[in-house]
């Protein structure tokens, strides 16, 4: 999260409860190799939280609060980590927001014309405002997954208003994202999970 970024306030009690749930459900201690190839003494398997009923509701509400000053009509990111986060936001109270999925590779079966990693963004043909999207991720180490999603969304003609993650590992993802000219925010950091 950039220091110059005036991030909207989120519900402190809900954020604290989410931190408890993520710590309880998703933090696994032990040597692991992350998808980035880096090694860590712990793993934050956020699917255990993003697919949990209470945590999912909190994620949706808090992510909407965290991004309340960004105007967007659709939310998504690189499958699989982003998918439950995007649907939590889509189903949270507030204005209608659609979701999208960015594939890791171009589709090779089914309807292939035209081949693309990102399905058409809902209402994309209705003007520039309808092309504003938020890219999300459950957690990011290097920023590679959200960067790929930003690239795919831009290729599809979308304007990416920002990237938001549930947990920031404080390993440089924020710098990678902001280098793309996109603001970056996260709900929780390692200290919130007792890992810093």
URFENCOR-V606305 format. One record per helix or strand of 2 or more residues. SS is the DSSP state (@ for helix, = for strand). FROM is the first residue (numbers start at 0). LEN is the number of residues. If there is no record, write none. Layout:
ss-><SS:SS>
from-><FROM:FROM>
len-><LEN:LEN>
This chain:
ss-><@:=:=:@:@:=:@:=:@:@:=:@:=:@:=:@>
from-><11:26:38:46:52:73:80:97:123:127:131:143:158:172:183:189>
len-><15:7:6:4:14:5:11:5:3:4:9:12:10:6:6:4>
